[in-house]
Amino acid sequence: MDLNAGRGLPYRLVTTTERDASLYPYSTRTQTAWRFTSATAGSDTPAPLPLVQLDYTVNTDLTGRASRSAALTLTPSHLPGGPASTTIRSAGLDVSHDDGATWSKEHPKQTADGWEIKLHAPSRAQYVTLRAQAQDRQGNSVEQTITRAFGLK
């Protein structure tokens, strides 16, 4: 008898990507970790995973650099076929200007477009590294770190 039949089990899925900074100056390393619950689907019926996706909006120039005081919007959503994106209940964002050696915890304001912050980059900073988190009402969550997400003017 399977005691877990019909009940979802907790999972953690982590992916890390890296690329050569001499060829690609931005998003040199990205690590994303999802926590979610999933149950067994029928053998003929694939079921989408309830993964939370993170999208970022910031105005940059053609070289990928933003103003030191630019607005940045974090928009968490679910992948198509998953829970409704209206179930996202919280989001957080930390910012680093030294490739993640130190972090500044931001307090994003929820807007119609997502969660928004305004950058306050130091004059010597060249890049922005982001660490974002989001969670839905079912307990599914994501944490993502993007090293050198974009440059600064």
Backbone as CSV, one residue per row, in Angstrom:
resi,resn,N_x,N_y,N_z,CA_x,CA_y,CA_z,C_x,C_y,C_z
1,MET,0.850,-1.185,0.000,0.000,0.000,0.000,0.890,1.241,0.000
2,ASP,0.639,2.171,-0.916,1.427,3.395,-1.015,0.777,4.463,-0.143
3,LEU,1.459,4.829,0.954,0.907,5.815,1.878,0.907,7.220,1.295
4,ASN,1.702,7.456,0.233,1.769,8.782,-0.358,0.868,8.932,-1.583
5,ALA,0.116,7.912,-1.928,-0.751,7.987,-3.106,-1.725,9.157,-2.957
6,GLY,-1.784,10.005,-3.978,-2.711,11.126,-3.971,-2.198,12.354,-3.242
7,ARG,-1.130,12.193,-2.460,-0.568,13.338,-1.741,0.708,13.782,-2.439
8,GLY,0.905,15.061,-2.479,2.132,15.570,-3.068,3.303,15.449,-2.112
9,LEU,4.472,15.296,-2.686,5.706,15.257,-1.910,6.508,16.525,-2.190
10,PRO,7.299,16.987,-1.223,8.108,18.193,-1.453,9.336,17.875,-2.309
11,TYR,9.660,18.799,-3.196,10.838,18.667,-4.055,11.620,19.970,-4.043
12,ARG,12.907,19.855,-4.372,13.775,21.019,-4.571,14.534,20.789,-5.867
13,LEU,14.454,21.737,-6.765,15.115,21.673,-8.066,16.037,22.883,-8.168
14,VAL,17.322,22.635,-8.462,18.305,23.720,-8.547,18.992,23.660,-9.900
15,THR,19.130,24.816,-10.517,19.885,24.907,-11.765,20.859,26.075,-11.665
16,THR,22.054,25.863,-12.186,23.089,26.897,-12.199,23.644,27.012,-13.616
17,THR,23.754,28.234,-14.096,24.366,28.470,-15.403,25.491,29.476,-15.230
18,GLU,26.543,29.290,-16.004,27.666,30.220,-15.990,28.106,30.460,-17.421
19,ARG,28.617,31.667,-17.661,29.168,31.935,-18.982,30.367,32.866,-18.853
20,ASP,31.174,32.872,-19.885,32.443,33.585,-19.912,32.214,35.097,-19.871
21,ALA,32.673,35.740,-18.791,32.477,37.179,-18.628,33.227,37.993,-19.677
22,SER,34.270,37.424,-20.280,34.986,38.167,-21.320,34.164,38.250,-22.610
23,LEU,33.233,37.329,-22.784,32.354,37.351,-23.952,30.992,37.960,-23.639
24,TYR,30.510,37.721,-22.428,29.187,38.179,-21.999,29.346,38.903,-20.661
25,PRO,29.332,40.227,-20.663,29.597,40.944,-19.412,28.468,40.867,-18.385
26,TYR,27.257,40.494,-18.803,26.122,40.490,-17.881,25.552,39.087,-17.709
27,SER,24.911,38.881,-16.567,24.352,37.565,-16.210,25.426,36.490,-16.356
28,THR,26.552,36.732,-15.708,27.679,35.809,-15.812,27.424,34.498,-15.077
29,ARG,26.563,34.536,-14.070,26.207,33.319,-13.326,24.783,33.495,-12.815
30,THR,23.983,32.472,-12.991,22.610,32.476,-12.481,22.364,31.172,-11.751
31,GLN,21.821,31.279,-10.543,21.411,30.083,-9.809,19.958,30.263,-9.400
32,THR,19.152,29.263,-9.726,17.728,29.291,-9.404,17.383,28.027,-8.646
33,ALA,16.687,28.188,-7.520,16.261,27.044,-6.708,14.754,27.144,-6.493
34,TRP,14.056,26.102,-6.913,12.604,26.026,-6.723,12.293,25.020,-5.637
35,ARG,11.308,25.321,-4.824,10.732,24.369,-3.861,9.254,24.253,-4.237
36,PHE,8.800,23.014,-4.365,7.411,22.809,-4.785,6.947,21.443,-4.317
37,THR,5.637,21.265,-4.348,5.024,19.988,-4.010,4.385,19.436,-5.267
38,SER,4.582,18.145,-5.488,4.013,17.519,-6.678,3.562,16.108,-6.327
39,ALA,2.447,15.720,-6.893,1.912,14.370,-6.704,2.111,13.582,-7.991
40,THR,1.871,12.307,-7.930,1.978,11.446,-9.103,0.850,11.760,-10.067
41,ALA,1.217,11.912,-11.340,0.210,12.112,-12.386,-0.061,10.759,-13.034
42,GLY,-1.184,10.641,-13.704,-1.478,9.411,-14.426,-0.417,9.171,-15.490
43,SER,-0.194,7.930,-15.850,0.860,7.605,-16.813,0.626,8.226,-18.183
44,ASP,-0.614,8.516,-18.527,-0.932,9.122,-19.821,-1.160,10.629,-19.725
45,THR,-1.092,11.164,-18.512,-1.434,12.560,-18.307,-0.263,13.318,-17.694
46,PRO,0.512,14.030,-18.515,1.581,14.836,-17.918,0.978,15.993,-17.127
47,ALA,1.593,16.313,-16.039,1.100,17.405,-15.202,2.182,18.479,-15.104
48,PRO,1.824,19.736,-15.329,2.818,20.804,-15.201,3.239,20.970,-13.745
49,LEU,4.504,21.273,-13.538,4.988,21.529,-12.190,4.597,22.941,-11.773
50,PRO,4.294,23.156,-10.496,3.868,24.474,-10.033,5.062,25.397,-9.758
51,LEU,5.938,25.567,-10.757,7.136,26.382,-10.582,6.819,27.865,-10.712
52,VAL,7.445,28.655,-9.864,7.310,30.110,-9.917,8.452,30.650,-10.774
53,GLN,8.110,31.494,-11.725,9.087,32.115,-12.625,9.275,33.568,-12.204
54,LEU,10.488,34.085,-12.372,10.768,35.475,-12.042,11.157,36.235,-13.308
55,ASP,10.516,37.380,-13.508,10.863,38.272,-14.608,11.258,39.618,-14.008
56,TYR,12.193,40.281,-14.676,12.730,41.549,-14.197,12.561,42.603,-15.283
57,THR,12.209,43.816,-14.867,12.108,44.933,-15.792,12.936,46.087,-15.249
58,VAL,13.887,46.533,-16.048,14.685,47.717,-15.721,15.086,48.358,-17.040
59,ASN,15.003,49.674,-17.112,15.387,50.374,-18.337,16.907,50.431,-18.430
60,THR,17.439,49.892,-19.534,18.876,49.943,-19.793,19.113,50.576,-21.153
61,ASP,20.342,51.020,-21.371,20.701,51.525,-22.690,21.078,50.340,-23.584
62,LEU,21.532,50.616,-24.784,21.857,49.540,-25.721,23.048,48.696,-25.284
63,THR,23.832,49.199,-24.328,24.968,48.421,-23.830,24.616,47.623,-22.575
64,GLY,23.343,47.678,-22.147,22.916,46.911,-20.982,23.186,47.583,-19.652
65,ARG,23.306,48.913,-19.672,23.570,49.639,-18.425,22.371,50.492,-18.038
66,ALA,22.091,50.522,-16.740,20.956,51.274,-16.201,21.445,52.459,-15.386
67,SER,20.564,53.394,-15.167,20.824,54.524,-14.276,21.043,53.999,-12.852
68,ARG,21.840,54.695,-12.094,22.120,54.295,-10.708,20.892,54.430,-9.812
69,SER,19.881,55.150,-10.298,18.645,55.314,-9.516,17.433,54.782,-10.284
70,ALA,17.662,53.829,-11.158,16.579,53.273,-11.982,15.571,52.503,-11.136
71,ALA,14.348,52.466,-11.619,13.321,51.612,-11.018,13.511,50.192,-11.561
72,LEU,13.334,49.216,-10.706,13.434,47.810,-11.099,12.180,47.107,-10.605
73,THR,11.528,46.375,-11.499,10.308,45.655,-11.134,10.557,44.157,-11.234
74,LEU,10.199,43.447,-10.190,10.261,41.988,-10.125,8.830,41.475,-10.298
75,THR,8.633,40.597,-11.295,7.297,40.062,-11.550,7.324,38.543,-11.456
76,PRO,6.878,37.994,-10.323,6.775,36.539,-10.214,5.479,36.048,-10.854
77,SER,5.539,34.889,-11.480,4.349,34.286,-12.076,4.555,32.777,-12.116
78,HIS,3.498,32.063,-12.441,3.609,30.617,-12.607,3.778,30.279,-14.078
79,LEU,4.423,29.176,-14.323,4.566,28.707,-15.692,3.195,28.328,-16.238
80,PRO,3.011,28.405,-17.552,1.713,28.046,-18.144,1.260,26.650,-17.704
81,GLY,-0.018,26.546,-17.360,-0.574,25.276,-16.908,-0.493,25.075,-15.410
82,GLY,0.266,25.932,-14.730,0.400,25.835,-13.269,-0.697,26.629,-12.585
83,PRO,-0.537,26.847,-11.285,-1.533,27.646,-10.550,-1.639,29.057,-11.132
84,ALA,-2.731,29.719,-10.860,-2.920,31.090,-11.319,-1.868,31.984,-10.665
85,SER,-1.345,32.932,-11.433,-0.314,33.823,-10.898,-0.843,34.720,-9.790
86,THR,-2.146,34.822,-9.657,-2.720,35.619,-8.563,-2.475,34.968,-7.210
87,THR,-1.981,33.723,-7.197,-1.694,33.068,-5.917,-0.323,33.448,-5.363
88,ILE,0.467,34.256,-6.091,1.753,34.727,-5.561,1.446,35.616,-4.367
89,ARG,2.036,35.302,-3.225,1.703,36.067,-2.021,2.814,36.966,-1.524
90,SER,4.071,36.654,-1.893,5.158,37.494,-1.399,6.328,37.457,-2.362
91,ALA,7.113,38.519,-2.297,8.331,38.609,-3.097,9.338,39.456,-2.338
92,GLY,10.604,39.155,-2.550,11.670,39.915,-1.915,12.823,40.096,-2.874
93,LEU,13.652,41.084,-2.593,14.756,41.389,-3.485,15.911,41.948,-2.680
94,ASP,17.100,41.390,-2.918,18.335,41.894,-2.339,19.223,42.336,-3.486
95,VAL,20.034,43.366,-3.243,20.893,43.920,-4.278,22.328,43.944,-3.771
96,SER,23.261,43.611,-4.670,24.689,43.665,-4.368,25.386,44.446,-5.478
97,HIS,26.423,45.163,-5.095,27.228,45.887,-6.075,28.658,45.361,-6.099
98,ASP,28.891,44.224,-5.423,30.231,43.618,-5.391,30.150,42.116,-5.681
99,ASP,29.322,41.759,-6.663,29.170,40.373,-7.122,28.696,39.413,-6.028
100,GLY,27.951,39.926,-5.064,27.366,39.071,-4.033,28.202,38.929,-2.768
101,ALA,29.292,39.664,-2.638,30.079,39.604,-1.402,29.291,40.211,-0.241
102,THR,28.562,41.299,-0.512,27.680,41.905,0.489,26.336,42.195,-0.175
103,TRP,25.291,42.224,0.647,23.931,42.401,0.136,23.215,43.525,0.869
104,SER,22.340,44.205,0.151,21.442,45.193,0.720,20.019,44.656,0.559
105,LYS,19.331,44.470,1.689,17.951,43.978,1.629,17.039,45.134,1.235
106,GLU,16.329,44.939,0.147,15.402,45.959,-0.329,14.006,45.658,0.211
107,HIS,13.151,46.645,0.161,11.764,46.496,0.614,10.854,46.881,-0.550
108,PRO,10.643,45.937,-1.479,9.862,46.272,-2.670,8.403,46.558,-2.337
109,LYS,7.852,47.504,-3.096,6.430,47.849,-2.973,5.672,47.097,-4.050
110,GLN,4.567,46.475,-3.657,3.750,45.771,-4.639,2.969,46.780,-5.465
111,THR,3.034,46.613,-6.793,2.313,47.472,-7.732,1.479,46.571,-8.633
112,ALA,0.780,47.165,-9.571,-0.007,46.377,-10.526,0.894,45.522,-11.409
113,ASP,2.154,45.925,-11.583,3.079,45.202,-12.455,3.947,44.176,-11.727
114,GLY,3.996,44.224,-10.415,4.850,43.310,-9.649,5.323,43.991,-8.383
115,TRP,6.561,43.750,-8.009,7.157,44.358,-6.830,8.273,45.269,-7.312
116,GLU,8.273,46.523,-6.864,9.194,47.519,-7.406,10.114,48.095,-6.338
117,ILE,11.370,48.325,-6.764,12.337,49.039,-5.930,12.957,50.143,-6.789
118,LYS,13.649,51.040,-6.125,14.455,52.047,-6.820,15.903,51.798,-6.411
119,LEU,16.765,51.700,-7.405,18.177,51.463,-7.126,18.818,52.675,-6.455
120,HIS,19.801,52.396,-5.616,20.618,53.431,-4.963,22.067,52.969,-5.050
121,ALA,22.586,52.927,-6.265,23.913,52.361,-6.481,25.011,53.352,-6.085
122,PRO,26.035,52.860,-5.395,27.176,53.717,-5.055,27.905,54.190,-6.317
123,SER,28.593,55.297,-6.210,29.246,55.898,-7.378,30.310,54.993,-7.996
124,ARG,30.952,54.151,-7.226,32.003,53.277,-7.767,31.480,51.944,-8.301
125,ALA,30.232,51.647,-8.073,29.672,50.362,-8.518,29.603,50.314,-10.042
126,GLN,29.924,49.153,-10.602,29.858,48.962,-12.052,28.723,48.040,-12.470
127,TYR,28.278,47.158,-11.550,27.284,46.136,-11.874,26.260,46.032,-10.753
128,VAL,25.139,45.409,-11.075,24.115,45.068,-10.084,23.935,43.555,-10.107
129,THR,24.062,42.944,-8.935,23.768,41.528,-8.756,22.468,41.450,-7.971
130,LEU,21.570,40.578,-8.401,20.247,40.472,-7.786,20.052,39.116,-7.131
131,ARG,19.360,39.123,-6.004,18.914,37.889,-5.346,17.440,38.100,-5.024
132,ALA,16.594,37.344,-5.710,15.145,37.530,-5.583,14.489,36.267,-5.043
133,GLN,13.369,36.449,-4.358,12.593,35.339,-3.818,11.111,35.632,-4.054
134,ALA,10.348,34.556,-4.212,8.889,34.684,-4.300,8.255,33.387,-3.816
135,GLN,7.047,33.503,-3.299,6.323,32.333,-2.797,4.843,32.499,-3.104
136,ASP,4.181,31.364,-3.402,2.740,31.415,-3.633,2.000,30.916,-2.394
137,ARG,0.669,30.955,-2.452,-0.157,30.568,-1.297,-0.111,29.068,-1.006
138,GLN,0.351,28.265,-1.973,0.450,26.822,-1.772,1.810,26.424,-1.177
139,GLY,2.697,27.394,-0.971,4.011,27.105,-0.407,5.090,26.849,-1.449
140,ASN,4.760,26.917,-2.737,5.769,26.784,-3.787,6.594,28.068,-3.808
141,SER,7.912,27.941,-3.984,8.751,29.132,-3.924,9.924,29.033,-4.891
142,VAL,10.576,30.167,-5.077,11.763,30.247,-5.916,12.714,31.254,-5.285
143,GLU,14.013,30.974,-5.409,15.055,31.938,-5.058,16.033,31.954,-6.218
144,GLN,16.349,33.151,-6.699,17.228,33.256,-7.855,18.281,34.333,-7.613
145,THR,19.526,33.995,-7.936,20.635,34.941,-7.857,21.209,35.110,-9.252
146,ILE,21.303,36.368,-9.693,21.872,36.682,-11.007,23.085,37.596,-10.771
147,THR,24.265,37.037,-10.985,25.486,37.808,-10.820,25.680,38.717,-12.027
148,ARG,25.912,39.987,-11.742,26.076,41.003,-12.782,24.880,41.015,-13.730
149,ALA,23.706,41.137,-13.166,22.471,41.135,-13.959,22.496,42.214,-15.032
150,PHE,23.038,43.374,-14.700,23.190,44.452,-15.674,24.244,45.407,-15.151
151,GLY,24.694,46.287,-16.039,25.709,47.273,-15.669,25.080,48.578,-15.240
152,LEU,25.933,49.479,-14.771,25.491,50.792,-14.318,26.193,51.889,-15.110
153,LYS,25.466,52.966,-15.337,26.034,54.143,-16.035,26.849,54.963,-15.073
